[in-house]
Amino acid sequence: MIVYQKSFDLYHTVYRMIKLLAHFKEDGLIEIDRLRIWDYYLLYPNKMQKIKLKQNENDIRKIIRNFISSKDNPYERVLNDRKMFEKIKPYQMTAIKCLASYGIINKDYLSENRITSISSNILTEYEDDFKNLSVQEENAIKLLTSHFYKVPLFGVDGLKSRTGLLESKYDAQ
């Protein structure tokens, strides 16, 4: 039996990253690790239930509980989030380099492990393609690109530490 796994599909990874960048309305730089974490949670939105939130983030906890399904797809069961995150890293990095080669993101910042969108015209061309997103995808993208953009990437309360997807123990504050 052949089972399609979208996490190991380069074209689907490019598509997910374009979706994230198209919904991201800020003008700042995005760290590559942050974009990779967003992509992981767009790929597996039910895993957002495991993100450690502060006590004053009860509203975010309610949004995740109410608007993002907690059911696992039996064909996409992930036993170890951190291992899966590392397995999809080559696909994510290749997708980022692909976006840079097409001029969607600025390749000058890649050496600094950051990206910035330089072609909003290209992203607006694809805007109609993203109107058919599922409710869960739409909610996940909005939450990731708004609230989890404001959360610092490094530190004890950083996104790396809260998700547990990347090592954060030795990060500089």
Steps between C-alpha positions, in 0.01 A plus 500: 500500500631843404426785739564863407687691768481875438775567752753345257368674190718791394225665296257484787764652727547790257121540487472509882777757531340720235173476694675611818684786331187617316313533830792663680433874484794632706800663331762349731744219457400144581752258642531181297448289814178693573374438144589131532307476829199676341518258209505202735188619679327574172584146392380354831260759650378260768851512652437863601322360805843404639657847482576625851312822561532749785218545749411839353450339157171333587333665202748330264447168678122536447546586132716193447259277690187633325616562144776249435408135499680274742434182301799318355481387142572126525710518181710787632570382851820652638653320796787741563451863398865592525615212278234578240600866508859399423388259226317773311781756538660424160165552328440825687847637425472405133159670483646817652786498248249441222296804610821704506594386150162616367539837672211455741727543800825696524793261465743752650374423851526120470860503621374671819231229545226754438265572215290788387236508233600725212235422246157577636380519138572131447331411827188701409480311170450180699259655749197348323652152537492540878132584528414130503687425820329285758382675816768322701776608259374858499492512881843340532657745254344803667613385844851411389566820303355733763539374858796268449683769301498721809641223722881520507678210335771460765501477878304313764168636375608493136330311223777240477466421869120503503466263205792272587569451130847655514768507764478824694707425808815667371344791312620849576223714643 
